[in-house]
Amino acid sequence: MRDFTYKRISVALLLAAVIAMFLVGPGTVSAQEMSTGQATATVLAVLVVTAEADLQFGDVMQGVPKTASKIVVGEAGEFKVVGEGGKEVSLDLDLPAFLWNGTNPNEDRLAISFSSTDADIAITAASTPAVHGAGDTNDLNPAALGNRILGAAAPDNLLWVFLGGTVHPTVDQRAGSYSADIVFTAAYTGL
């Protein structure tokens, strides 16, 4: 009987040891630490792009090219971009090859051209075609404006593009009004 009693005690001790391992074991076998991070984002101000003034050639004589200057108020095309100051934007001008007469746009067209220096960019609030400030860029190719940094002068955070060009009427150019769209696009680059 003694043998049987030792076996019962041994089984009871073994069972108590196994239960103790499950109760105490996991807490002592591994160590854990925790940390909390955050996900953050800053949404930039919406870009607002406006055509402030049309590129205006005024009265044009048949057979005589006429230039509208990028630095003359009342002639220069003016485009304004307002957004998050100090951020990079890509700029693109879709320039027409012709102005069209509204009476017969399929036949009556007036050639227009842009030189490689017909655009200026200004980033100061007081900018006009005739007056630019520090940080402005002159004599740019309007067909390749590229990426630029918006001015950081709050509250405007803006950029101006001033555009000139030349029309080339033929010697028998039909009399009348001619026009075409100049499409200006600005978009954040993410930089």
N, C-alpha and C positions, 0 to 999 in steps of 0.2 A: 504494500500500500504506500509505502514511502516513495517508491519509484513513481507512482501515479501522482502523488502530491507534488514532487519536484517538477514533474512535467507540467502540471497545471500552473504552478508558480512561474515556470519558465515561459509558458505560453502567455500568461497574464503580463509578465514583464516585457516580453517581446511586443505584445499588442499595445501596451502603454508607451513603449519607445516609438513605435510607428505613429501613433496618434500624436505624440509630442513633436515628432519631426514635421508632421503636416501643419500643426498649429504654430510652431515656432520657425520652422525651416524657411518658408518663402520670404519672410521678413528679414532674415539674416543672410540669406544666400545672395540676393541681388540688391543693388543700390540704384535708386532712380532720382533724377533731378528734372525739373520742368522750367521752361522759360516761355514767355509770351512775346511775340513780335507783332507788328502791325502791317497792314497793307495800306499804302497812302497814294494819293493822286491829286494833282492840281489841274483843274480844267481851265484852259486859257480863255481869255476874252474872245468872243466871236469876232472874226475879221469882218469889217464893214468896208466895202469897196464902192466908191462913187465916182462917176464922171462929173467933175465940177464945171468944166467948160469944154465946148466943142473945138476941134481944130478948124479954124475959120480962115478961108482964103479971100473972102469978100468978093468984089467985082474982078472978073478975069477977062482979059482981051483974047480974041481968037489968035492963035499962033504964037502967043507970048507966055512962056512959063511964068508961074507966080509962086513965090515961097511964102509960107506962113512960118514965122520964127518961133522957136521954143522959148525965147526969152522976152516976147512981147505980149503984154496983157491984152486980151481981145483977139489974139491970133492963136496962141499956143493952146493945144489940147491939154487939159489938166485932169489928172486922175489922183484920187486920194485913197489911202489905205489906213484904217484905224484898227488897232488890235493890241496885243500884249507887248508892251515896250521891251526892247532888247531881244526879242525873239526873231529868228530867221524866217523869211517868207520867200517863196519863189514867185517871180513876176513874169508875166507873159502878155505881150500885145499881139493880137491877131490883126494884122494890118491889111487893108484892102489894096488891090492893084488898080482899081478903077472906082470912080464916083459915077453914079447912075442918074440919068434924067428920069424923073417920075413919070413923064408922059409916054415914054417908050424905052423901058429899061433894058430891053434885049438888044437895041441898036445904038442908043445914045449913051455913050460912056466917055468919061474924061479920065485920062491916065493920071495916076498919082504915084510918087516915089518917095522913099525915105532914105536919107544918107546914113552912113555909119556913125554920125555924130548928132543925129536929130533928137536925142533924148537927154534929159537931165533928171537926176533924182535928188530930192531934198528931204531932210528929216527934221526940219525945224518948223514949229507951228506958224511962224511969221513968214514962211516961204511964199513967194509968188514967182511967176515965170521970170521976172526981172531981178528979184532979190533972193539970194540964197545965203545960207549960213554955214557955220562950221560943220564938218562931217558930211557935206553934200558932195555928190559926184556928178561931174559935167561931161558932156560930149560922149554919150554912150550910144551904142547901136540899139535902136528901138526893137529890132528883131531878135536881140539876144540880151535881154536885161539880166537874166540869171537870178541868183539868190542875193537877197539884201537883208540887213538888220533893221527892224522897225525902230524908230526913234524912241528914246526912253524919257522924254520930257512929259511927265504927267501934267494934266489929265489926258492929253491927246494921244500920246504914243503912236505917232503917225509917220507916214511916208508919202511924199508927193512924187508923181512922175509928170514931167512937162514934155510935150511932144510937138515937133515941127515937121514940115514936109513940103513938097513941091508938086503942083499940078502942071500938066503939060497939055494944054488945049491944042487941037489941030487948027489949021488955018481956016477950015470950014466947020468948026465946032458949032453944033446947034445951040442957039440961044436958049437959056432957061436955067433952072436950079438943078444942081447935082448934089448927091449925097451918098454916103456909104457908112456902114457900121464899122467902128473900131472897137474890138472886144478886148477888154483888159481883165486879166485873171490874176488873183493873188491867193496863195495858199500857204499855210504853215508847213515847214519842212520837218519839224520835230526837233530842231536844234535850237 
